[in-house]
Amino acid sequence: MKARNLVYLFILFAFVLTSAYGSYKMLGSAKEFLLNREKYTEAVVLTEGILDPVSWIPNGSWEEKVARADVFKARSNRAHDSILKYGLWMSLIAFLLIVAPVILFLRNRVVWRYLAYSTLSIAVFALIIGVATPMMEMAAFNTDLTIPFNFSQAASDFPMLSSGMLELISFDVTFEGRMYYFYQSKSIMGLIQILLSQGNYFVGIAILIFSLILPVTKLFCSFLQLFSTRFANNRIVLFITNYLGKWSMADVFVVALFLGYFSFANMNVGIETQTKPLFGLYCFASYVILSLLSTHFINLCLKSESNNDK
């Protein structure tokens, strides 16, 4: 039994170290991703395209803007790949941390306690990454936008010019690549900061409470239940973990994001629209599931240990 405990503690220690380092790197990469993605879309936005007279000149300003934007795009792609790399390593060790108690303590009542340790530990890092990294990006754009200038049908308005001459001066202007009309990508923390800075205190504070303060409070109380017999059956702690935690509405928040994802992706407004879920959304959704599982495992653990004492 002692050897199995040491094996589990080693896996838990490895997960905490890997996740602490991985979270640090992912947060830095997320900041770099968002900064360069915004610079990329700003370089080829509508005001830099058809609303800029210089961009209409062939082989001129627009091509230079696209080339400059591609540099920011490459940087943002590298940052995104870095996020996925560290996220994959953390996910693999997290999976091992979940499986380890089942393999090591399957026929022992302590399996529920170790499963609670695992799910709570993973939930902590999932919440940190979920609220601090971008959850979704939405964009509206046109690819290779072509604007025709056809004067051949306007011969009646120019009687001094022949239709052949008008056909000669007819041409198309193509803005190669993507021209953005709208781009938005924010994390939960970024959204809260924007809402508060714009004076939307009610919505900003509501999101802060239900999506950050309550989840953190629930995690803290869950750890208290596991590590302190004094708080294991405390009424306030039980109320927070079993009842108040449900009011965090984190699951509702995730569903709302997915509804926004599908509604924006299926818009038919004559331009291309794109929505892409980012790693922050998957982490926050993982936190929701892990939070529910940890509460279930803690209740089973306390019930099992209470029956054993009797």
C-alpha positions as CSV (number, residue, x, y, z in Angstrom):
1,M,0.0,0.0,0.0
2,K,2.8,2.4,0.9
3,A,4.6,1.7,-2.4
4,R,1.4,2.5,-4.3
5,N,0.9,5.7,-2.4
6,L,4.5,6.8,-3.4
7,V,3.8,6.0,-7.0
8,Y,0.6,8.1,-7.0
9,L,2.4,11.0,-5.2
10,F,5.2,10.8,-7.8
11,I,2.7,11.1,-10.6
12,L,0.8,13.9,-8.8
13,F,4.1,15.8,-8.2
14,A,5.1,15.4,-11.9
15,F,1.7,16.7,-13.0
16,V,1.9,19.8,-10.7
17,L,5.4,20.7,-11.9
18,T,4.6,20.1,-15.5
19,S,1.4,22.0,-15.3
20,A,2.9,24.9,-13.4
21,Y,5.6,25.3,-16.1
22,G,3.2,24.5,-18.9
23,S,0.7,27.1,-17.7
24,Y,3.3,29.7,-17.4
25,K,4.5,29.1,-21.0
26,M,0.9,28.9,-22.3
27,L,-0.1,32.2,-20.8
28,G,2.9,33.9,-22.4
29,S,2.2,32.2,-25.7
30,A,-1.5,33.2,-25.5
31,K,-0.5,36.9,-25.0
32,E,1.8,36.7,-27.9
33,F,-0.9,34.9,-30.0
34,L,-3.5,37.5,-29.3
35,L,-1.2,40.5,-29.9
36,N,0.1,39.3,-33.2
37,R,-3.3,38.1,-34.4
38,E,-4.8,41.6,-33.7
39,K,-1.8,43.2,-35.5
40,Y,-2.4,40.8,-38.5
41,T,-6.1,41.6,-38.8
42,E,-5.5,45.4,-38.3
43,A,-3.0,45.4,-41.1
44,V,-5.5,44.1,-43.7
45,V,-8.7,45.6,-42.2
46,L,-11.3,47.3,-44.4
47,T,-10.0,50.8,-43.7
48,E,-6.6,49.7,-45.0
49,G,-8.1,48.2,-48.1
50,I,-10.9,49.6,-50.3
51,L,-11.3,52.7,-48.1
52,D,-7.6,53.6,-48.6
53,P,-7.2,55.2,-52.1
54,V,-3.5,54.2,-52.3
55,S,-4.5,50.5,-52.0
56,W,-6.2,50.6,-55.3
57,I,-2.9,51.1,-57.2
58,P,-1.8,47.8,-58.8
59,N,1.3,46.3,-57.2
60,G,1.3,49.0,-54.6
61,S,0.3,49.6,-51.1
62,W,-2.1,46.7,-50.6
63,E,0.5,44.1,-51.5
64,E,2.9,45.6,-49.0
65,K,0.3,45.6,-46.3
66,V,-0.5,41.9,-47.0
67,A,3.2,41.0,-46.8
68,R,3.6,42.9,-43.5
69,A,0.5,41.2,-42.2
70,D,1.8,37.8,-43.1
71,V,4.7,38.3,-40.7
72,F,2.3,38.9,-37.8
73,K,0.2,35.9,-38.9
74,A,3.3,33.6,-38.9
75,R,4.1,34.8,-35.3
76,S,0.6,34.2,-34.1
77,N,0.6,30.7,-35.7
78,R,3.9,29.8,-33.9
79,A,2.4,31.0,-30.6
80,H,-0.7,28.9,-31.2
81,D,1.4,25.9,-31.9
82,S,3.3,26.4,-28.7
83,I,0.0,26.5,-26.7
84,L,-1.1,23.2,-28.3
85,K,2.3,21.6,-27.6
86,Y,2.3,22.4,-23.9
87,G,-1.5,21.7,-23.7
88,L,-0.9,18.2,-25.2
89,W,1.8,17.3,-22.6
90,M,-0.4,18.6,-19.8
91,S,-3.4,16.6,-21.1
92,L,-1.3,13.4,-21.3
93,I,-0.1,13.6,-17.7
94,A,-3.6,14.6,-16.5
95,F,-5.0,11.5,-18.2
96,L,-2.3,9.4,-16.4
97,L,-3.2,11.2,-13.1
98,I,-6.9,10.2,-13.6
99,V,-6.1,6.6,-14.5
100,A,-3.5,6.0,-11.8
101,P,-5.9,5.8,-8.8
102,V,-8.1,3.3,-10.7
103,I,-5.2,1.1,-11.4
104,L,-3.5,1.4,-8.0
105,F,-6.5,1.5,-5.6
106,L,-9.3,-0.2,-7.6
107,R,-10.4,-2.5,-4.8
108,N,-9.7,-0.1,-1.9
109,R,-12.1,2.5,-0.6
110,V,-9.4,5.2,-0.8
111,V,-9.8,5.2,-4.6
112,W,-12.5,7.9,-4.2
113,R,-10.1,10.1,-2.2
114,Y,-7.3,9.8,-4.8
115,L,-9.7,10.4,-7.6
116,A,-10.9,13.5,-5.9
117,Y,-7.2,14.6,-5.5
118,S,-6.7,14.1,-9.2
119,T,-9.8,15.8,-10.5
120,L,-9.3,18.8,-8.2
121,S,-5.6,19.2,-9.1
122,I,-6.4,19.1,-12.8
123,A,-9.4,21.4,-12.4
124,V,-7.2,24.1,-10.8
125,F,-5.0,24.4,-13.8
126,A,-7.9,24.0,-16.3
127,L,-9.6,27.0,-14.6
128,I,-6.4,29.1,-14.7
129,I,-5.8,28.5,-18.4
130,G,-9.5,28.6,-19.2
131,V,-10.1,32.1,-17.8
132,A,-6.7,33.6,-18.8
133,T,-6.4,32.5,-22.5
134,P,-8.6,33.4,-25.5
135,M,-11.6,31.1,-25.7
136,M,-12.8,31.8,-29.2
137,E,-12.0,33.9,-32.2
138,M,-14.7,35.3,-34.6
139,A,-13.9,37.0,-37.9
140,A,-15.8,38.4,-40.9
141,F,-13.8,38.9,-44.1
142,N,-13.5,38.5,-47.9
143,T,-10.9,36.4,-49.6
144,D,-9.5,37.8,-52.9
145,L,-12.1,40.5,-53.1
146,T,-12.7,41.6,-56.7
147,I,-14.4,44.8,-57.6
148,P,-15.2,45.1,-61.3
149,F,-15.2,48.4,-63.2
150,N,-17.1,47.6,-66.4
151,F,-17.9,50.6,-68.6
152,S,-19.0,48.7,-71.7
153,Q,-22.7,48.9,-70.8
154,A,-22.5,52.7,-70.2
155,A,-21.9,53.7,-73.8
156,S,-25.1,55.7,-73.9
157,D,-23.8,57.9,-71.1
158,F,-20.6,58.6,-73.0
159,P,-21.7,59.3,-76.7
160,M,-18.2,60.7,-77.5
161,L,-16.6,57.4,-76.7
162,S,-17.1,54.2,-78.7
163,S,-18.1,50.9,-77.0
164,G,-14.8,49.5,-78.0
165,M,-12.9,52.2,-76.2
166,L,-15.0,51.7,-73.1
167,E,-14.3,48.0,-73.1
168,L,-10.6,48.8,-73.2
169,I,-10.7,50.9,-70.0
170,S,-12.9,48.3,-68.2
171,F,-10.9,46.5,-65.6
172,D,-11.2,44.6,-62.3
173,V,-9.4,45.4,-59.0
174,T,-8.5,42.4,-56.9
175,F,-7.4,42.7,-53.3
176,E,-5.5,39.4,-52.9
177,G,-5.7,37.6,-49.6
178,R,-8.1,38.3,-46.8
179,M,-9.6,41.7,-46.1
180,Y,-11.1,41.8,-42.6
181,Y,-14.3,43.6,-41.6
182,F,-14.4,42.3,-38.1
183,Y,-12.2,40.3,-35.7
184,Q,-12.6,39.6,-32.0
185,S,-10.8,37.2,-29.7
186,K,-10.9,37.5,-25.9
187,S,-10.4,35.5,-22.7
188,I,-12.8,35.7,-19.8
189,M,-10.4,38.0,-17.9
190,G,-10.0,40.2,-21.0
191,L,-13.8,40.4,-21.4
192,I,-14.2,41.4,-17.8
193,Q,-11.6,44.1,-18.1
194,I,-13.3,45.5,-21.3
195,L,-16.7,45.5,-19.7
196,L,-15.5,47.3,-16.5
197,S,-13.5,49.8,-18.5
198,Q,-16.5,50.6,-20.6
199,G,-18.7,51.2,-17.6
200,N,-20.7,47.9,-17.9
201,Y,-20.2,47.2,-14.2
202,F,-23.3,45.0,-13.7
203,V,-22.4,42.5,-16.5
204,G,-18.7,42.7,-15.8
205,I,-19.1,42.0,-12.0
206,A,-21.6,39.3,-12.7
207,I,-19.2,37.4,-15.0
208,L,-16.4,38.0,-12.5
209,I,-18.4,36.5,-9.6
210,F,-20.1,33.6,-11.4
211,S,-17.2,32.5,-13.7
212,L,-14.2,33.2,-11.4
213,I,-14.9,34.0,-7.8
214,L,-17.4,31.2,-7.2
215,P,-15.4,28.5,-9.0
216,V,-12.2,29.4,-7.0
217,T,-14.2,29.4,-3.8
218,K,-15.6,26.0,-4.6
219,L,-12.2,24.6,-5.4
220,F,-10.8,25.9,-2.1
221,C,-13.7,24.5,-0.1
222,S,-13.3,21.1,-1.8
223,F,-9.7,20.9,-0.8
224,L,-10.7,21.8,2.8
225,Q,-13.1,18.9,2.8
226,L,-10.3,16.5,1.7
227,F,-7.5,17.8,4.0
228,S,-9.3,18.7,7.1
229,T,-11.7,16.5,9.1
230,R,-12.9,19.7,10.8
231,F,-14.4,21.0,7.5
232,A,-15.3,17.7,5.9
233,N,-18.9,18.0,7.1
234,N,-19.1,21.7,7.8
235,R,-22.4,23.1,6.8
236,I,-21.0,26.2,5.2
237,V,-18.4,24.2,3.2
238,L,-21.0,21.6,2.2
239,F,-23.4,24.4,1.1
240,I,-20.7,26.0,-1.1
241,T,-19.5,22.8,-2.7
242,N,-22.8,21.1,-3.3
243,Y,-25.2,24.0,-3.8
244,L,-23.6,27.4,-4.2
245,G,-21.1,25.9,-6.7
246,K,-24.0,25.2,-9.0
247,W,-24.7,28.9,-9.2
248,S,-21.4,29.6,-10.9
249,M,-23.2,28.8,-14.1
250,A,-20.0,27.8,-15.7
251,D,-21.8,25.1,-17.7
252,V,-24.3,27.6,-18.9
253,F,-21.5,29.9,-19.9
254,V,-19.9,27.2,-22.0
255,V,-23.2,26.3,-23.7
256,A,-23.8,30.0,-24.5
257,L,-20.3,30.2,-26.1
258,F,-21.1,27.2,-28.3
259,L,-24.4,28.7,-29.4
260,G,-22.6,31.9,-30.3
261,Y,-20.1,29.8,-32.2
262,F,-22.7,28.0,-34.3
263,S,-24.9,31.1,-34.9
264,F,-22.0,33.3,-36.1
265,A,-20.5,30.5,-38.2
266,N,-23.8,30.0,-40.1
267,M,-24.5,33.6,-40.8
268,N,-25.3,34.4,-44.5
269,V,-24.6,38.1,-45.0
270,G,-22.7,38.0,-48.3
271,I,-19.3,37.8,-46.7
272,E,-17.3,35.0,-45.2
273,T,-17.6,34.4,-41.5
274,Q,-15.4,32.2,-39.3
275,T,-15.5,31.1,-35.7
276,K,-12.8,29.0,-34.2
277,P,-12.8,27.6,-30.6
278,L,-9.4,28.1,-29.0
279,F,-7.7,26.2,-26.2
280,G,-9.1,28.4,-23.5
281,L,-12.6,27.2,-24.3
282,Y,-11.6,23.5,-24.0
283,C,-9.9,24.1,-20.7
284,F,-12.9,26.0,-19.2
285,A,-15.2,23.2,-20.4
286,S,-12.9,20.7,-18.9
287,Y,-13.0,22.6,-15.6
288,V,-16.8,22.4,-15.6
289,I,-16.7,18.6,-16.0
290,L,-13.9,18.1,-13.5
291,S,-15.6,20.3,-11.0
292,L,-18.7,18.1,-11.1
293,L,-16.7,14.9,-10.9
294,S,-14.6,16.1,-8.0
295,T,-17.8,16.9,-6.0
296,H,-19.1,13.4,-6.7
297,F,-15.8,11.8,-5.7
298,I,-15.6,13.8,-2.5
299,N,-19.1,12.8,-1.5
300,L,-18.3,9.2,-2.2
301,C,-15.1,9.5,-0.2
302,L,-16.7,11.1,2.8
303,K,-19.6,8.5,2.7
304,S,-17.2,5.6,2.4
305,E,-14.9,6.8,5.3
306,S,-18.0,7.6,7.4
307,N,-19.4,4.0,7.0
308,N,-15.9,2.6,7.7
309,D,-15.7,4.5,11.0
310,K,-19.1,3.1,12.1
